[in-house]
């Protein structure tokens, strides 16, 4: 067991955890933030558990919770400000970027960082950025539409404001 | 997939402390955790059941890419994303970026490290083969304080096996500066950025007339792990990168290697990949050596 301090969405959580506990379980079970999902039984292949560690997208089943000690995590619950959704969240709603929604939190956490690093992506770059996130409903077309709509490409070119 | 019980977790701030902890446990019972994008999979599947995990994230000396007149030094904890973002990589070592930017996915590239990948030495991975073709020097520190340098050719023994001792840590990888030199890497997998079914890396150095004076070729994805292809290297030396000669070199390599058949590709398909990728990669490496983009 080890006592760790992790700041999640601006709130400090101090918990004593088994060393073998995965970060995703810490987030879901100790902190009660169940927006972060597990779709592939911790195999690191689905991306549904993607969160941001110090601002960078990572799969939270690929880390032990103790590795996050002293770090800053952002989960999907930390995106919106109250009921004010982020432009990416709004675009997902407007473009039907989700059907069952199970993969959506991970995609939002990955694509939020993606757009920070690359505010004017091509469609190829968006698809390339999505490799680590599986969606079995949408076929990705509407997800790509949503990410494009939230990018500067949409704002500048007026391709599709949604 | 969930880890078995782990007794101890430590996060040293120096390499000396890291190897000290390693020495407190019998061989294999304490393990280093770098980016964890392979090791955590092994821990979760219980292929590895470490008693102690030594997390290297706080050791600043293992981080950073330094480029100077002598060459480049990559700390063992340099991540794929750090390599992709490094604007100063000379053309001689451009293959590092070719390889790093197509490992896994964004999330993996934000965590995975060059040192971790080389120490894990999985047969279908990009960085061990790339470092092999580039002729890197592996910098190792032993628990008793002894430091040694080892050519990557001696370091990479076979799949999941390296010459790193149970009491050693890989601290950095060095590459000597090289003029009129270019390199390139490319892989083919079943999905974009999937593990390589075959990957090819080429590094060539040219003389003032554009003739090849030294060549190194490596392959990934074959059952024996990352490996050089010396037969093809000899063919490239003396050439100016003519397509016919490059094709001859990779036809010879495809003929000579032991290309396995498995669920991803049969032997003949792997040989075809070696010929096709080899032509593209070698052509790009020659172009870079000539100063083309």
Interface residues (C-beta under 8 A of the other chain):
Chain A: X2 X18 X19 X20 X22 X41 X42 X43 X44 X47 X50 X53 X56 X57 X58 X59 X61 X62 X63 X64 X66 X67 X69 X110 X113 X114 X128 X129 X131 X132 X133
Chain B: X1 X2 X3 X4 X5 X6 X7 X8 X9 X11 X33 X36 X37 X40 X41 X44 X53 X55 X57 X81 X104 X105 X106 X107 X108 X110 X111 X191 X192 X193
